[in-house]
Amino acid sequence: MALRLSQRLLQTQTPFLTRGYPLLVTKEKTEDVAHTKSALQKKVTGTDIPSAQYGGRHAVTMLPGGGIGPELMGYVREIFRYCGAPIDFEVIDIDPSTEGNDDLDYAITSIKRNGVALKGNIETKSQTLSEVSRNVAIRNELDLYVNVVHCKSYPGIPARHHDIDVVLIRQNTDGEYAMLEHESVPGIVESMKVVTVDNAERVARYAFEYARQNNRKKVTTIHKANIMKLSDGLFLEVANRVHKDYPELEHNNMIIDNTCMQSVSNPHQFDVMNMTNLYGTIVSNVLCGLMGGAGLISGRNYGDHYAVFEPGTRNTGTAIAGKNIANPVAMISASIDMLNHLGHKEHANVIQEAVYQTIVNDAIRTPDVGGTHSSTDVVQNILKILSSKRVNWPHGNYFSQ
């Protein structure tokens, strides 16, 4: 039976980029992790077995955040329970009104232990200099160097443009979000924008590799090198150099302000976009707005060792919290991305099909996308669709064949 188990595992190669560990993007740290691998893992070198897997189930850190986050996380847990997704959530609430970083430190420790997290947007209400943005701190501490947002239109959703299919690859840890600010003299504040060769190359190579692996044709690097000649100039220079390793792909570049105008007038010209941190925030919100709003699209954050999934535009939604009108699709889509990352593709597929049928075929939509239904109406319809589907747990097949 052990031989059959090994043969079965060898046949299930992890697709490149699916789990957020690009083999060609990061350097293998074999010396650091060799002592943690079991004998089976050492034999099955082609299979990346995620951390925190116990008896076929995965432990995942859940950070509800503020605003609409807690209610959306409740919907995710209900859907997972309904379809039997083998996920055990470790829920950690971070109080945005408290000073000190004890909650944040515990959350980061939990993600390091579990390897994967699902999060809402976490507010940082304190204005003291010692209180860092919790969202930025998580990305920096875990070295989640790339953010991936796939902006793809849903048919029938009222929008300013239809049939959009653009992938945003955003540098997550450098740029204006380096949190390096100081008051040099009273009344003069300086904020540093950091661009490094290593991080620029990691995100550029991820963008080109993503395009190659997903049959995309073009990568567009977004910059402001005409003004920021050293910082954005370096980012553009690195992208041009990395492109030489991908001659089959087209590569062009565009200034950020022109990108915003072009996104509004003709978003279909874009395929894969490679950009720094702040530009990614701007462009992702523009494109999501053109497609129908912030409640539809999910985002993925990847590093060498950890992955965090969240709504694509990172909005808190405080104004609509508790009103039962928040669109749950973005958070549910983030949980689907997480299931795919962990290898639970059958559960991910049935939930994705149920979401699509609900908002496209059945036209059950919240007010932000032209509907009249409540959040719970959307979730209840998803559960109704799931009730007609049977989800098998493929892990058990290893021992039954």
N, C-alpha and C positions, 0 to 999 in steps of 0.2 A: 504494500500500500504506500510505503514511503517513496518508492520509486515512481509510482503513478502520480503522487502528489508533486514530486519534483518536476516530472515531465509536464504536468498541467501548468505549473507556474512558469516554466520556461516558455510555454506557448503564449503567455499573456504578457507580452512586452508593453511597457508603459509608453504611450505615444509621446514624442518629443514635445515639450512645452506644456503638456496637459496638466502636469502637477506643479508647474512653477519652478522647476529646477533645470533650466536650460543647460544641457551638457556642453554646448559649445560657447556659452556665455560666461560661465563661472569656472574657476579652477577647482578641480577635484581636491578635496582635503582628505585624502585617503589616510594619512597618518593620524589625523585628528579623530576620525570616526571608526577606524578599523577595529578598535577594541570593543566597540558597542555592537558589532554585527554578530549575529548568531551563526552557527555553522551552516544553516540553511541559506541565510542571506549571503554568505560568502560564496556559496556554490552558485546561487541564482543571481549573478552579477547584473543581468539585464533587467531585473525587476526592482524598482524603488519602493520598498515597503515603508509607508509612512509611520511616524512615531505614534505612540499612545493608541495602539490597537490591541484590544483585550478580548479574546474569544470571538474575533471577527467583528467586534464593535469598535467605534472610534470615539474617543473623548475629544470634545471640541469646546474651546472657550467661547462663551457668549457674552458680549458687551452690549447691552441694550442701548446705552447712551441716554440722551435727553429727548425732549419733544415727543415725536411720534414713535421713537425707537422701541420703547417697552411694549406698546400694543402690537407693533409689527412683529416683534419677536414672539409674542404670544401666538400669532397666526402661524408662524413658521413651526413652532413646537406642535401645534395642533395638527398641521398637515403631516409632519414627520411621524407623529403617533398614528395617524390614520393609515398611512401607507407602510408602516413598519420600518422606516429608515433606521438602520443600525447605528444611531448617533446618540451619545450621552452628553448633554450640554452641562458645562460648568458655568453657571450664571454669575457674573460679577458686576455689581452696580457701582459706578463711579459717581460720587456726589459732586456736581459741578460747583456747588456753593461753598465747599469746604476749602480751606487753605492747607497746603501740604500735599505731598505726593505719595502717601501711603497706599491709597487705593490704586493709583496708577502703577506703583511698583508691584503690587500683588497681581494686577492684571497682566503685566509683562511677564512675570514669573509663570503665571498660568499658561500663557501662549507658548513660552519656551518649553514648558513641560508637555503640552499637548501637540504643539507644532502647527495648529490650525485654529483660526478664530473667525467668528461671524460677529460683525459689529455694526451698531448704529453710530450716528455722529455724536461725539462726546463734547459737551460744552465746557469751556473754561471761563467762568465768570469773574474770577479774581483778576484784578489789574496789576497786582504786584509783580515786580520783575522776577521774583523767585519762582513764580507759577508759570510754567511753560504750557504751551498748547498740548493737551493730552493726545490729540490725534497725531500731531507732528512728532511728539516724543515717542509714541509707539512705533511709528514708521522708522525713525532714526535709530532707536534702541535695537530694533529687530533687523535693521539694515534691509528694509523692504524697498529695494532700490527702484522697482518699476511698478507702475500702475497701468492696468489694461482696462479700457472701457470700449466695448463693442457697441457702437451706435447703429442699430438696425431697426428700421421702421416696422411697425405692426400694421398690416392691412386694415383699412377701415377706420383707423384712429384719426380724428380731425387734427390736421397738422398743416404747417405752412409749406412743407415739402414732403413728398412721399418717396418710397423706394430708396431711402438712404441706407448705405451699408459702409460705414467707415470705422476703422479701428484706431483708437488713440493710444499711443504708447508714451507714457509720461514719466519723466525722471522724478523720483519721489523723495530724494533726500538732500539734493544740492539746491542751488538757486537761491531765490529770495527767502525760502522757508528754512534757511540754515539757522535762523533765530540768533543771529549775531548782530546785536544792536547796542549802541552806547551813545551817551550824551558827551561829546568831546569837550564842549564848554557849555555853560548855561544857555539854553535857547537853540542849540545846534545838535541835532540827532543824526547819527550816521547808521545806516543799515547796510550790511555787507551782502553782496550776491556772490555765492561761491560756485565756481564751475571747475571740476577736476577732470583730468584726462581719463582716469580710471572709471569714474562713474558715467562720464559722457560716453565712453566706449561700451560700457555694459548695457546701457539703455539703447544705444544705436544698434549694437549687434543683436540685441533682443528683437528690435523692430524689424531688422532685415531677416533674421531667422524666422520670426513669426510669419512674415510675408512669404518666405520660401516654403515653409511647411504647410501653409494654408492656401497655397495657389493664388496668392495676391500678386499684383503686377507692379505696383509702384509704392515707394516710400517718399513722403514729403517731410523734410526737416523744417520745423518752425523756429524762427529766431528774430532777433533785432540787432543783427551784427553790423548794420549800417550806423548804429549809434553806440552800442556796447561792443566795441571792436575787439576787446580782449576776451571778455567772458563769453558772449554769444559767438564771437568769432572763433573761439576755441571749440565750442560745441559743434559749430558747423564744420570746422576743419576735421574734427574727429569723425563726424558722420560721412564726410566725403571720402576719408581714408578707409573706413569700414566698408563702404559701398564697393570698393575694388574687389572684395572677396565674394561679391554677389553680382557678377556681371550680367546675369540674366534678368535682373530687376532694374526698373527705371528708378532714378533718384533725382528729385528736384528740391528746391528750397523756396520758402516764402516768408516774408516779413509778417510778424504777428498781427499788426493792424490790418494789413491787406488780407490776411487769413480770415479774420472775423468778417470782413466785407464779403469775401468770396464764399465763406460758409453760408452766409445768408442768401446770397444771390445764386450760387451754383454749388451746393455741397456734393453733388455727384462726381465732381472732378477729383475728389480725394479717395484714397484707398487705405493706406496705412500712414499715420502721422507720427512723427518722432519729435518730441519737444521737451523743454525744461519744465520745471515744477509749476511756476505761476501761469505760464502760457497754457499748460494742460488744464488748469482750473478754469480758465476763461473759455477755451475752445469747447471743453466738455459741456459746460453749461449752455453755451450757444447752440451746439448741435442737439442736445437733449430738449432745449426749448423749441427748436424747429420741428422736432419729431412728436411733440405733444406734451412735454413737461418732464419734471424731475422724478416722477413716480414710476417710470417704466424701465430704466436701464440700470444694470448692476455694474460694479467695479471690482477688479481683482488686484491685490497687492502681493507681489512675490519678492522673496529674497532667496539667498542660498539655502536656508534651512527652514523658513517659516512662510506661511501664507495667510493673509487676512482678506476676508470678503465682506463687501459693504455695498450700499447703494452708490451708483456712479457719480452723482453730483454732490454727495456728502452734505446734504441739507438736513438741518435738525427738525424743521417743521413745527416749531413751538406754537405758532398761531393756530394750527388746526388740531393740536393734540387733544385727545379725549372727545372729539366731535364725531367720530365714526365716519369720517369722510376721507381719511388719508389713503392714498393709493398703495396697496400692499405689494404690487407687482415687482417693484425694484428690489425689495428685501427678499421676496420669495425667489426671484431670479438669482440673487446673490447666494442664497442657500442651495440653489441648483448648481451653480458654479462650484460651490464647496463640495457637493456630493460627487460631481465629476472629478474634481481634484483628488478625492479620496478613493476613487475607483468604483463608487456605487452608481454605475451608469444606468442600470435599469430603473432604480428609484428616481434618478435625475430625469430620465426620459419621460416617465409617466407623469411626473409633476409638471414638466415643461409642456407636455401635450395638453394637460388639464388647464394650465394657465392660458395657453394659446386659444383653446376652444372657448374658454370663458370670455375673454376680452375681444376676440375676433369673431368667432362664429355665433356665440350666444349674445354678444354685445352687452355684457354686464360690466359696466364701467363706472368708476367714481367720477365726481364732477370735474376734476382737473383735466380729464380727457374727454369731456363732452357728454358724460353719462349722468344718470340720476340715481345711481345705486350707492349703497353704503359700503364701507370696507368689509363688513361682515357678510354682505350679500355676495361680494366677489369670492370671499373665502368659502362660504357655504356652497357655492356653485362648483368650486374646485373640488371640494370634498365629495360632492354628489357625483362628479365625473370619476373621481378616484375609486368610488365604491363599486364601479362597474369593471374595474381593472384588477387583475391579479398580479402581484409583484412577487417574483421568486427571489430568494436570497442566494446568489450564485456561490457564496463562500462554502455552503454546505455540499456543493457538488464535488468538491475535491475529495471528500471521504466516501461518497456514495458510488463512485464509478471505478 
